[in-house]
């Protein structure tokens, strides 16, 4: 998040140096490229983390649904057994 907030500052500094020498402009462009690469890497990592969390949540939900189905099946079997015993 800090890198995302830093990018506009780096871009402003790069624009401020635009009136300077060619070497200064090249250094500013390199700094901007580095900042952009850092932001892209951070965003990509965040997307991966969110995807992994969503997968884990889906797996947990599937496990909970399966466990609920098993409980209901066992309850149905118990009711059926009790009905058979009552006859």
PDB file as gemmi writes it, atoms N, CA and C in Angstrom:
CRYST1    1.000    1.000    1.000  90.00  90.00  90.00 P 1                      
ATOM      1  N   UNK A   1       0.826  -1.183   0.000  1.00  0.00           N  
ATOM      2  CA  UNK A   1       0.000   0.000   0.000  1.00  0.00           C  
ATOM      3  C   UNK A   1       0.874   1.251   0.000  1.00  0.00           C  
ATOM      4  N   UNK A   2       1.982   1.203   0.735  1.00  0.00           N  
ATOM      5  CA  UNK A   2       2.880   2.351   0.777  1.00  0.00           C  
ATOM      6  C   UNK A   2       3.458   2.628  -0.599  1.00  0.00           C  
ATOM      7  N   UNK A   3       3.717   1.529  -1.335  1.00  0.00           N  
ATOM      8  CA  UNK A   3       4.302   1.704  -2.662  1.00  0.00           C  
ATOM      9  C   UNK A   3       3.317   2.379  -3.606  1.00  0.00           C  
ATOM     10  N   UNK A   4       2.056   2.047  -3.459  1.00  0.00           N  
ATOM     11  CA  UNK A   4       1.039   2.673  -4.303  1.00  0.00           C  
ATOM     12  C   UNK A   4       0.952   4.159  -3.995  1.00  0.00           C  
ATOM     13  N   UNK A   5       1.053   4.529  -2.736  1.00  0.00           N  
ATOM     14  CA  UNK A   5       1.002   5.933  -2.353  1.00  0.00           C  
ATOM     15  C   UNK A   5       2.278   6.661  -2.758  1.00  0.00           C  
ATOM     16  N   UNK A   6       3.370   5.940  -2.866  1.00  0.00           N  
ATOM     17  CA  UNK A   6       4.658   6.543  -3.212  1.00  0.00           C  
ATOM     18  C   UNK A   6       4.764   6.852  -4.699  1.00  0.00           C  
ATOM     19  N   UNK A   7       4.064   6.079  -5.521  1.00  0.00           N  
ATOM     20  CA  UNK A   7       4.173   6.240  -6.969  1.00  0.00           C  
ATOM     21  C   UNK A   7       3.858   7.660  -7.432  1.00  0.00           C  
ATOM     22  N   UNK A   8       2.784   8.306  -6.985  1.00  0.00           N  
ATOM     23  CA  UNK A   8       2.541   9.680  -7.439  1.00  0.00           C  
ATOM     24  C   UNK A   8       3.669  10.640  -7.037  1.00  0.00           C  
ATOM     25  N   UNK A   9       4.274  10.399  -5.889  1.00  0.00           N  
ATOM     26  CA  UNK A   9       5.377  11.254  -5.457  1.00  0.00           C  
ATOM     27  C   UNK A   9       6.588  11.069  -6.360  1.00  0.00           C  
ATOM     28  N   UNK A  10       6.846   9.833  -6.726  1.00  0.00           N  
ATOM     29  CA  UNK A  10       7.971   9.560  -7.619  1.00  0.00           C  
ATOM     30  C   UNK A  10       7.712  10.189  -8.981  1.00  0.00           C  
ATOM     31  N   UNK A  11       6.482  10.078  -9.452  1.00  0.00           N  
ATOM     32  CA  UNK A  11       6.147  10.673 -10.746  1.00  0.00           C  
ATOM     33  C   UNK A  11       6.275  12.196 -10.705  1.00  0.00           C  
ATOM     34  N   UNK A  12       5.866  12.807  -9.600  1.00  0.00           N  
ATOM     35  CA  UNK A  12       6.002  14.261  -9.470  1.00  0.00           C  
ATOM     36  C   UNK A  12       7.468  14.664  -9.454  1.00  0.00           C  
ATOM     37  N   UNK A  13       8.289  13.882  -8.773  1.00  0.00           N  
ATOM     38  CA  UNK A  13       9.724  14.172  -8.752  1.00  0.00           C  
ATOM     39  C   UNK A  13      10.318  14.018 -10.147  1.00  0.00           C  
ATOM     40  N   UNK A  14       9.849  13.009 -10.861  1.00  0.00           N  
ATOM     41  CA  UNK A  14      10.355  12.797 -12.221  1.00  0.00           C  
ATOM     42  C   UNK A  14       9.983  13.969 -13.120  1.00  0.00           C  
ATOM     43  N   UNK A  15       8.786  14.461 -12.982  1.00  0.00           N  
ATOM     44  CA  UNK A  15       8.368  15.620 -13.780  1.00  0.00           C  
ATOM     45  C   UNK A  15       9.154  16.870 -13.383  1.00  0.00           C  
ATOM     46  N   UNK A  16       9.456  17.010 -12.112  1.00  0.00           N  
ATOM     47  CA  UNK A  16      10.231  18.158 -11.638  1.00  0.00           C  
ATOM     48  C   UNK A  16      11.643  18.152 -12.190  1.00  0.00           C  
ATOM     49  N   UNK A  17      12.159  16.965 -12.423  1.00  0.00           N  
ATOM     50  CA  UNK A  17      13.510  16.853 -12.957  1.00  0.00           C  
ATOM     51  C   UNK A  17      13.543  16.922 -14.489  1.00  0.00           C  
ATOM     52  N   UNK A  18      12.387  16.995 -15.098  1.00  0.00           N  
ATOM     53  CA  UNK A  18      12.325  16.993 -16.558  1.00  0.00           C  
ATOM     54  C   UNK A  18      13.067  18.182 -17.160  1.00  0.00           C  
ATOM     55  N   UNK A  19      13.147  19.268 -16.430  1.00  0.00           N  
ATOM     56  CA  UNK A  19      13.844  20.447 -16.934  1.00  0.00           C  
ATOM     57  C   UNK A  19      15.354  20.348 -16.734  1.00  0.00           C  
ATOM     58  N   UNK A  20      15.812  19.312 -16.075  1.00  0.00           N  
ATOM     59  CA  UNK A  20      17.239  19.142 -15.795  1.00  0.00           C  
ATOM     60  C   UNK A  20      17.951  18.509 -16.980  1.00  0.00           C  
ATOM     61  N   UNK A  21      19.170  18.119 -16.759  1.00  0.00           N  
ATOM     62  CA  UNK A  21      19.999  17.552 -17.818  1.00  0.00           C  
ATOM     63  C   UNK A  21      19.452  16.209 -18.286  1.00  0.00           C  
ATOM     64  N   UNK A  22      19.985  15.735 -19.383  1.00  0.00           N  
ATOM     65  CA  UNK A  22      19.570  14.456 -19.943  1.00  0.00           C  
ATOM     66  C   UNK A  22      19.860  13.319 -18.974  1.00  0.00           C  
ATOM     67  N   UNK A  23      21.002  13.376 -18.301  1.00  0.00           N  
ATOM     68  CA  UNK A  23      21.353  12.333 -17.336  1.00  0.00           C  
ATOM     69  C   UNK A  23      20.352  12.327 -16.180  1.00  0.00           C  
ATOM     70  N   UNK A  24      19.993  13.519 -15.722  1.00  0.00           N  
ATOM     71  CA  UNK A  24      19.020  13.599 -14.632  1.00  0.00           C  
ATOM     72  C   UNK A  24      17.675  13.033 -15.067  1.00  0.00           C  
ATOM     73  N   UNK A  25      17.293  13.311 -16.313  1.00  0.00           N  
ATOM     74  CA  UNK A  25      16.024  12.779 -16.821  1.00  0.00           C  
ATOM     75  C   UNK A  25      16.084  11.258 -16.925  1.00  0.00           C  
ATOM     76  N   UNK A  26      17.228  10.740 -17.349  1.00  0.00           N  
ATOM     77  CA  UNK A  26      17.365   9.282 -17.433  1.00  0.00           C  
ATOM     78  C   UNK A  26      17.278   8.650 -16.054  1.00  0.00           C  
ATOM     79  N   UNK A  27      17.890   9.272 -15.066  1.00  0.00           N  
ATOM     80  CA  UNK A  27      17.832   8.755 -13.696  1.00  0.00           C  
ATOM     81  C   UNK A  27      16.404   8.826 -13.161  1.00  0.00           C  
ATOM     82  N   UNK A  28      15.705   9.903 -13.467  1.00  0.00           N  
ATOM     83  CA  UNK A  28      14.313  10.039 -13.022  1.00  0.00           C  
ATOM     84  C   UNK A  28      13.442   8.984 -13.690  1.00  0.00           C  
ATOM     85  N   UNK A  29      13.686   8.742 -14.968  1.00  0.00           N  
ATOM     86  CA  UNK A  29      12.918   7.717 -15.673  1.00  0.00           C  
ATOM     87  C   UNK A  29      13.196   6.340 -15.087  1.00  0.00           C  
ATOM     88  N   UNK A  30      14.447   6.069 -14.758  1.00  0.00           N  
ATOM     89  CA  UNK A  30      14.804   4.782 -14.151  1.00  0.00           C  
ATOM     90  C   UNK A  30      14.125   4.626 -12.788  1.00  0.00           C  
ATOM     91  N   UNK A  31      14.103   5.706 -12.014  1.00  0.00           N  
ATOM     92  CA  UNK A  31      13.445   5.654 -10.701  1.00  0.00           C  
ATOM     93  C   UNK A  31      11.952   5.404 -10.866  1.00  0.00           C  
ATOM     94  N   UNK A  32      11.358   6.046 -11.854  1.00  0.00           N  
ATOM     95  CA  UNK A  32       9.930   5.849 -12.111  1.00  0.00           C  
ATOM     96  C   UNK A  32       9.663   4.415 -12.556  1.00  0.00           C  
ATOM     97  N   UNK A  33      10.522   3.897 -13.421  1.00  0.00           N  
ATOM     98  CA  UNK A  33      10.359   2.509 -13.868  1.00  0.00           C  
ATOM     99  C   UNK A  33      10.476   1.542 -12.699  1.00  0.00           C  
ATOM    100  N   UNK A  34      11.432   1.785 -11.809  1.00  0.00           N  
ATOM    101  CA  UNK A  34      11.599   0.922 -10.632  1.00  0.00           C  
ATOM    102  C   UNK A  34      10.378   0.980  -9.725  1.00  0.00           C  
ATOM    103  N   UNK A  35       9.872   2.185  -9.519  1.00  0.00           N  
ATOM    104  CA  UNK A  35       8.688   2.341  -8.660  1.00  0.00           C  
ATOM    105  C   UNK A  35       7.492   1.645  -9.289  1.00  0.00           C  
ATOM    106  N   UNK A  36       7.343   1.785 -10.590  1.00  0.00           N  
ATOM    107  CA  UNK A  36       6.233   1.141 -11.286  1.00  0.00           C  
ATOM    108  C   UNK A  36       6.351  -0.377 -11.182  1.00  0.00           C  
ATOM    109  N   UNK A  37       7.542  -0.901 -11.358  1.00  0.00           N  
ATOM    110  CA  UNK A  37       7.756  -2.349 -11.244  1.00  0.00           C  
ATOM    111  C   UNK A  37       7.432  -2.835  -9.836  1.00  0.00           C  
ATOM    112  N   UNK A  38       7.817  -2.056  -8.821  1.00  0.00           N  
ATOM    113  CA  UNK A  38       7.504  -2.433  -7.437  1.00  0.00           C  
ATOM    114  C   UNK A  38       5.996  -2.459  -7.205  1.00  0.00           C  
ATOM    115  N   UNK A  39       5.301  -1.458  -7.718  1.00  0.00           N  
ATOM    116  CA  UNK A  39       3.842  -1.399  -7.558  1.00  0.00           C  
ATOM    117  C   UNK A  39       3.188  -2.576  -8.266  1.00  0.00           C  
ATOM    118  N   UNK A  40       3.636  -2.878  -9.477  1.00  0.00           N  
ATOM    119  CA  UNK A  40       3.063  -4.002 -10.216  1.00  0.00           C  
ATOM    120  C   UNK A  40       3.320  -5.323  -9.498  1.00  0.00           C  
ATOM    121  N   UNK A  41       4.508  -5.503  -8.962  1.00  0.00           N  
ATOM    122  CA  UNK A  41       4.831  -6.734  -8.233  1.00  0.00           C  
ATOM    123  C   UNK A  41       3.980  -6.857  -6.975  1.00  0.00           C  
ATOM    124  N   UNK A  42       3.808  -5.748  -6.277  1.00  0.00           N  
ATOM    125  CA  UNK A  42       2.992  -5.766  -5.058  1.00  0.00           C  
ATOM    126  C   UNK A  42       1.540  -6.076  -5.389  1.00  0.00           C  
ATOM    127  N   UNK A  43       1.020  -5.473  -6.447  1.00  0.00           N  
ATOM    128  CA  UNK A  43      -0.362  -5.728  -6.851  1.00  0.00           C  
ATOM    129  C   UNK A  43      -0.536  -7.180  -7.275  1.00  0.00           C  
ATOM    130  N   UNK A  44       0.419  -7.709  -8.002  1.00  0.00           N  
ATOM    131  CA  UNK A  44       0.347  -9.104  -8.441  1.00  0.00           C  
ATOM    132  C   UNK A  44       0.355 -10.050  -7.248  1.00  0.00           C  
ATOM    133  N   UNK A  45       1.203  -9.754  -6.276  1.00  0.00           N  
ATOM    134  CA  UNK A  45       1.259 -10.580  -5.068  1.00  0.00           C  
ATOM    135  C   UNK A  45      -0.057 -10.502  -4.299  1.00  0.00           C  
ATOM    136  N   UNK A  46      -0.646  -9.318  -4.243  1.00  0.00           N  
ATOM    137  CA  UNK A  46      -1.924  -9.155  -3.552  1.00  0.00           C  
ATOM    138  C   UNK A  46      -3.014  -9.965  -4.241  1.00  0.00           C  
ATOM    139  N   UNK A  47      -3.028  -9.960  -5.564  1.00  0.00           N  
ATOM    140  CA  UNK A  47      -4.018 -10.739  -6.308  1.00  0.00           C  
ATOM    141  C   UNK A  47      -3.836 -12.226  -6.023  1.00  0.00           C  
ATOM    142  N   UNK A  48      -2.605 -12.683  -5.986  1.00  0.00           N  
ATOM    143  CA  UNK A  48      -2.330 -14.091  -5.678  1.00  0.00           C  
ATOM    144  C   UNK A  48      -2.799 -14.447  -4.272  1.00  0.00           C  
ATOM    145  N   UNK A  49      -2.531 -13.550  -3.321  1.00  0.00           N  
ATOM    146  CA  UNK A  49      -2.946 -13.788  -1.936  1.00  0.00           C  
ATOM    147  C   UNK A  49      -4.468 -13.864  -1.820  1.00  0.00           C  
ATOM    148  N   UNK A  50      -5.160 -12.968  -2.509  1.00  0.00           N  
ATOM    149  CA  UNK A  50      -6.626 -12.975  -2.476  1.00  0.00           C  
ATOM    150  C   UNK A  50      -7.153 -14.254  -3.122  1.00  0.00           C  
ATOM    151  N   UNK A  51      -6.531 -14.665  -4.216  1.00  0.00           N  
ATOM    152  CA  UNK A  51      -6.954 -15.906  -4.865  1.00  0.00           C  
ATOM    153  C   UNK A  51      -6.771 -17.107  -3.964  1.00  0.00           C  
ATOM    154  N   UNK A  52      -5.651 -17.169  -3.273  1.00  0.00           N  
ATOM    155  CA  UNK A  52      -5.397 -18.277  -2.352  1.00  0.00           C  
ATOM    156  C   UNK A  52      -6.398 -18.271  -1.199  1.00  0.00           C  
ATOM    157  N   UNK A  53      -6.718 -17.091  -0.700  1.00  0.00           N  
ATOM    158  CA  UNK A  53      -7.700 -16.988   0.387  1.00  0.00           C  
ATOM    159  C   UNK A  53      -9.080 -17.430  -0.090  1.00  0.00           C  
ATOM    160  N   UNK A  54      -9.441 -17.048  -1.304  1.00  0.00           N  
ATOM    161  CA  UNK A  54     -10.740 -17.449  -1.853  1.00  0.00           C  
ATOM    162  C   UNK A  54     -10.799 -18.970  -2.036  1.00  0.00           C  
ATOM    163  N   UNK A  55      -9.708 -19.563  -2.509  1.00  0.00           N  
ATOM    164  CA  UNK A  55      -9.656 -21.014  -2.659  1.00  0.00           C  
ATOM    165  C   UNK A  55      -9.811 -21.704  -1.308  1.00  0.00           C  
ATOM    166  N   UNK A  56      -9.117 -21.194  -0.302  1.00  0.00           N  
ATOM    167  CA  UNK A  56      -9.203 -21.788   1.038  1.00  0.00           C  
ATOM    168  C   UNK A  56     -10.627 -21.669   1.593  1.00  0.00           C  
ATOM    169  N   UNK A  57     -11.251 -20.516   1.371  1.00  0.00           N  
ATOM    170  CA  UNK A  57     -12.626 -20.322   1.841  1.00  0.00           C  
ATOM    171  C   UNK A  57     -13.575 -21.285   1.123  1.00  0.00           C  
ATOM    172  N   UNK A  58     -13.371 -21.456  -0.173  1.00  0.00           N  
ATOM    173  CA  UNK A  58     -14.208 -22.389  -0.932  1.00  0.00           C  
ATOM    174  C   UNK A  58     -14.047 -23.816  -0.436  1.00  0.00           C  
ATOM    175  N   UNK A  59     -12.805 -24.205  -0.150  1.00  0.00           N  
ATOM    176  CA  UNK A  59     -12.561 -25.547   0.380  1.00  0.00           C  
ATOM    177  C   UNK A  59     -13.236 -25.737   1.735  1.00  0.00           C  
ATOM    178  N   UNK A  60     -13.146 -24.734   2.583  1.00  0.00           N  
ATOM    179  CA  UNK A  60     -13.775 -24.819   3.902  1.00  0.00           C  
ATOM    180  C   UNK A  60     -15.291 -24.928   3.775  1.00  0.00           C  
ATOM    181  N   UNK A  61     -15.854 -24.155   2.862  1.00  0.00           N  
ATOM    182  CA  UNK A  61     -17.300 -24.198   2.641  1.00  0.00           C  
ATOM    183  C   UNK A  61     -17.719 -25.576   2.131  1.00  0.00           C  
ATOM    184  N   UNK A  62     -16.937 -26.124   1.206  1.00  0.00           N  
ATOM    185  CA  UNK A  62     -17.244 -27.460   0.692  1.00  0.00           C  
ATOM    186  C   UNK A  62     -17.173 -28.513   1.783  1.00  0.00           C  
ATOM    187  N   UNK A  63     -16.168 -28.415   2.640  1.00  0.00           N  
ATOM    188  CA  UNK A  63     -16.033 -29.365   3.752  1.00  0.00           C  
ATOM    189  C   UNK A  63     -17.200 -29.241   4.726  1.00  0.00           C  
ATOM    190  N   UNK A  64     -17.605 -28.011   5.007  1.00  0.00           N  
ATOM    191  CA  UNK A  64     -18.728 -27.796   5.923  1.00  0.00           C  
ATOM    192  C   UNK A  64     -20.023 -28.354   5.330  1.00  0.00           C  
ATOM    193  N   UNK A  65     -20.227 -28.159   4.035  1.00  0.00           N  
ATOM    194  CA  UNK A  65     -21.431 -28.670   3.384  1.00  0.00           C  
ATOM    195  C   UNK A  65     -21.447 -30.203   3.420  1.00  0.00           C  
ATOM    196  N   UNK A  66     -20.294 -30.804   3.178  1.00  0.00           N  
ATOM    197  CA  UNK A  66     -20.211 -32.265   3.218  1.00  0.00           C  
ATOM    198  C   UNK A  66     -20.487 -32.782   4.630  1.00  0.00           C  
ATOM    199  N   UNK A  67     -19.928 -32.131   5.634  1.00  0.00           N  
ATOM    200  CA  UNK A  67     -20.159 -32.536   7.018  1.00  0.00           C  
ATOM    201  C   UNK A  67     -21.637 -32.394   7.385  1.00  0.00           C  
ATOM    202  N   UNK A  68     -22.269 -31.325   6.925  1.00  0.00           N  
ATOM    203  CA  UNK A  68     -23.699 -31.121   7.196  1.00  0.00           C  
ATOM    204  C   UNK A  68     -24.517 -32.223   6.535  1.00  0.00           C  
ATOM    205  N   UNK A  69     -24.150 -32.569   5.305  1.00  0.00           N  
ATOM    206  CA  UNK A  69     -24.851 -33.664   4.616  1.00  0.00           C  
ATOM    207  C   UNK A  69     -24.724 -34.968   5.367  1.00  0.00           C  
ATOM    208  N   UNK A  70     -23.534 -35.238   5.895  1.00  0.00           N  
ATOM    209  CA  UNK A  70     -23.320 -36.468   6.665  1.00  0.00           C  
ATOM    210  C   UNK A  70     -24.172 -36.491   7.927  1.00  0.00           C  
ATOM    211  N   UNK A  71     -24.261 -35.351   8.607  1.00  0.00           N  
ATOM    212  CA  UNK A  71     -25.072 -35.267   9.829  1.00  0.00           C  
ATOM    213  C   UNK A  71     -26.541 -35.513   9.499  1.00  0.00           C  
ATOM    214  N   UNK A  72     -27.011 -34.905   8.419  1.00  0.00           N  
ATOM    215  CA  UNK A  72     -28.415 -35.089   8.034  1.00  0.00           C  
ATOM    216  C   UNK A  72     -28.693 -36.534   7.627  1.00  0.00           C  
ATOM    217  N   UNK A  73     -27.756 -37.136   6.932  1.00  0.00           N  
ATOM    218  CA  UNK A  73     -27.923 -38.538   6.534  1.00  0.00           C  
ATOM    219  C   UNK A  73     -27.980 -39.443   7.767  1.00  0.00           C  
ATOM    220  N   UNK A  74     -27.093 -39.188   8.725  1.00  0.00           N  
ATOM    221  CA  UNK A  74     -27.099 -39.975   9.966  1.00  0.00           C  
ATOM    222  C   UNK A  74     -28.397 -39.762  10.739  1.00  0.00           C  
ATOM    223  N   UNK A  75     -28.899 -38.544  10.767  1.00  0.00           N  
ATOM    224  CA  UNK A  75     -30.153 -38.265  11.464  1.00  0.00           C  
ATOM    225  C   UNK A  75     -31.307 -39.002  10.780  1.00  0.00           C  
ATOM    226  N   UNK A  76     -31.299 -38.999   9.447  1.00  0.00           N  
ATOM    227  CA  UNK A  76     -32.344 -39.729   8.709  1.00  0.00           C  
ATOM    228  C   UNK A  76     -32.289 -41.211   9.001  1.00  0.00           C  
ATOM    229  N   UNK A  77     -31.067 -41.764   9.055  1.00  0.00           N  
ATOM    230  CA  UNK A  77     -30.919 -43.181   9.380  1.00  0.00           C  
ATOM    231  C   UNK A  77     -31.425 -43.470  10.785  1.00  0.00           C  
ATOM    232  N   UNK A  78     -31.142 -42.579  11.720  1.00  0.00           N  
ATOM    233  CA  UNK A  78     -31.594 -42.776  13.106  1.00  0.00           C  
ATOM    234  C   UNK A  78     -33.117 -42.720  13.188  1.00  0.00           C  
ATOM    235  N   UNK A  79     -33.717 -41.807  12.458  1.00  0.00           N  
ATOM    236  CA  UNK A  79     -35.179 -41.698  12.465  1.00  0.00           C  
ATOM    237  C   UNK A  79     -35.796 -42.942  11.844  1.00  0.00           C  
ATOM    238  N   UNK A  80     -35.208 -43.395  10.759  1.00  0.00           N  
ATOM    239  CA  UNK A  80     -35.718 -44.608  10.103  1.00  0.00           C  
ATOM    240  C   UNK A  80     -35.596 -45.812  11.033  1.00  0.00           C  
ATOM    241  N   UNK A  81     -34.475 -45.913  11.725  1.00  0.00           N  
ATOM    242  CA  UNK A  81     -34.280 -47.014  12.668  1.00  0.00           C  
ATOM    243  C   UNK A  81     -35.284 -46.961  13.811  1.00  0.00           C  
ATOM    244  N   UNK A  82     -35.538 -45.758  14.304  1.00  0.00           N  
ATOM    245  CA  UNK A  82     -36.509 -45.615  15.399  1.00  0.00           C  
ATOM    246  C   UNK A  82     -37.905 -45.957  14.927  1.00  0.00           C  
ATOM    247  N   UNK A  83     -38.236 -45.597  13.695  1.00  0.00           N  
ATOM    248  CA  UNK A  83     -39.555 -45.916  13.159  1.00  0.00           C  
ATOM    249  C   UNK A  83     -39.702 -47.429  12.987  1.00  0.00           C  
ATOM    250  N   UNK A  84     -38.644 -48.088  12.524  1.00  0.00           N  
ATOM    251  CA  UNK A  84     -38.693 -49.547  12.362  1.00  0.00           C  
ATOM    252  C   UNK A  84     -38.853 -50.227  13.720  1.00  0.00           C  
ATOM    253  N   UNK A  85     -38.185 -49.710  14.739  1.00  0.00           N  
ATOM    254  CA  UNK A  85     -38.278 -50.302  16.071  1.00  0.00           C  
ATOM    255  C   UNK A  85     -39.644 -50.068  16.697  1.00  0.00           C  
ATOM    256  N   UNK A  86     -40.313 -49.006  16.317  1.00  0.00           N  
ATOM    257  CA  UNK A  86     -41.598 -48.678  16.899  1.00  0.00           C  
ATOM    258  C   UNK A  86     -42.697 -49.593  16.356  1.00  0.00           C  
ATOM    259  N   UNK A  87     -42.467 -50.218  15.235  1.00  0.00           N  
ATOM    260  CA  UNK A  87     -43.498 -51.072  14.631  1.00  0.00           C  
ATOM    261  C   UNK A  87     -43.476 -52.428  15.199  1.00  0.00           C  
TER     262      UNK A  87                                                      
END                                                                             
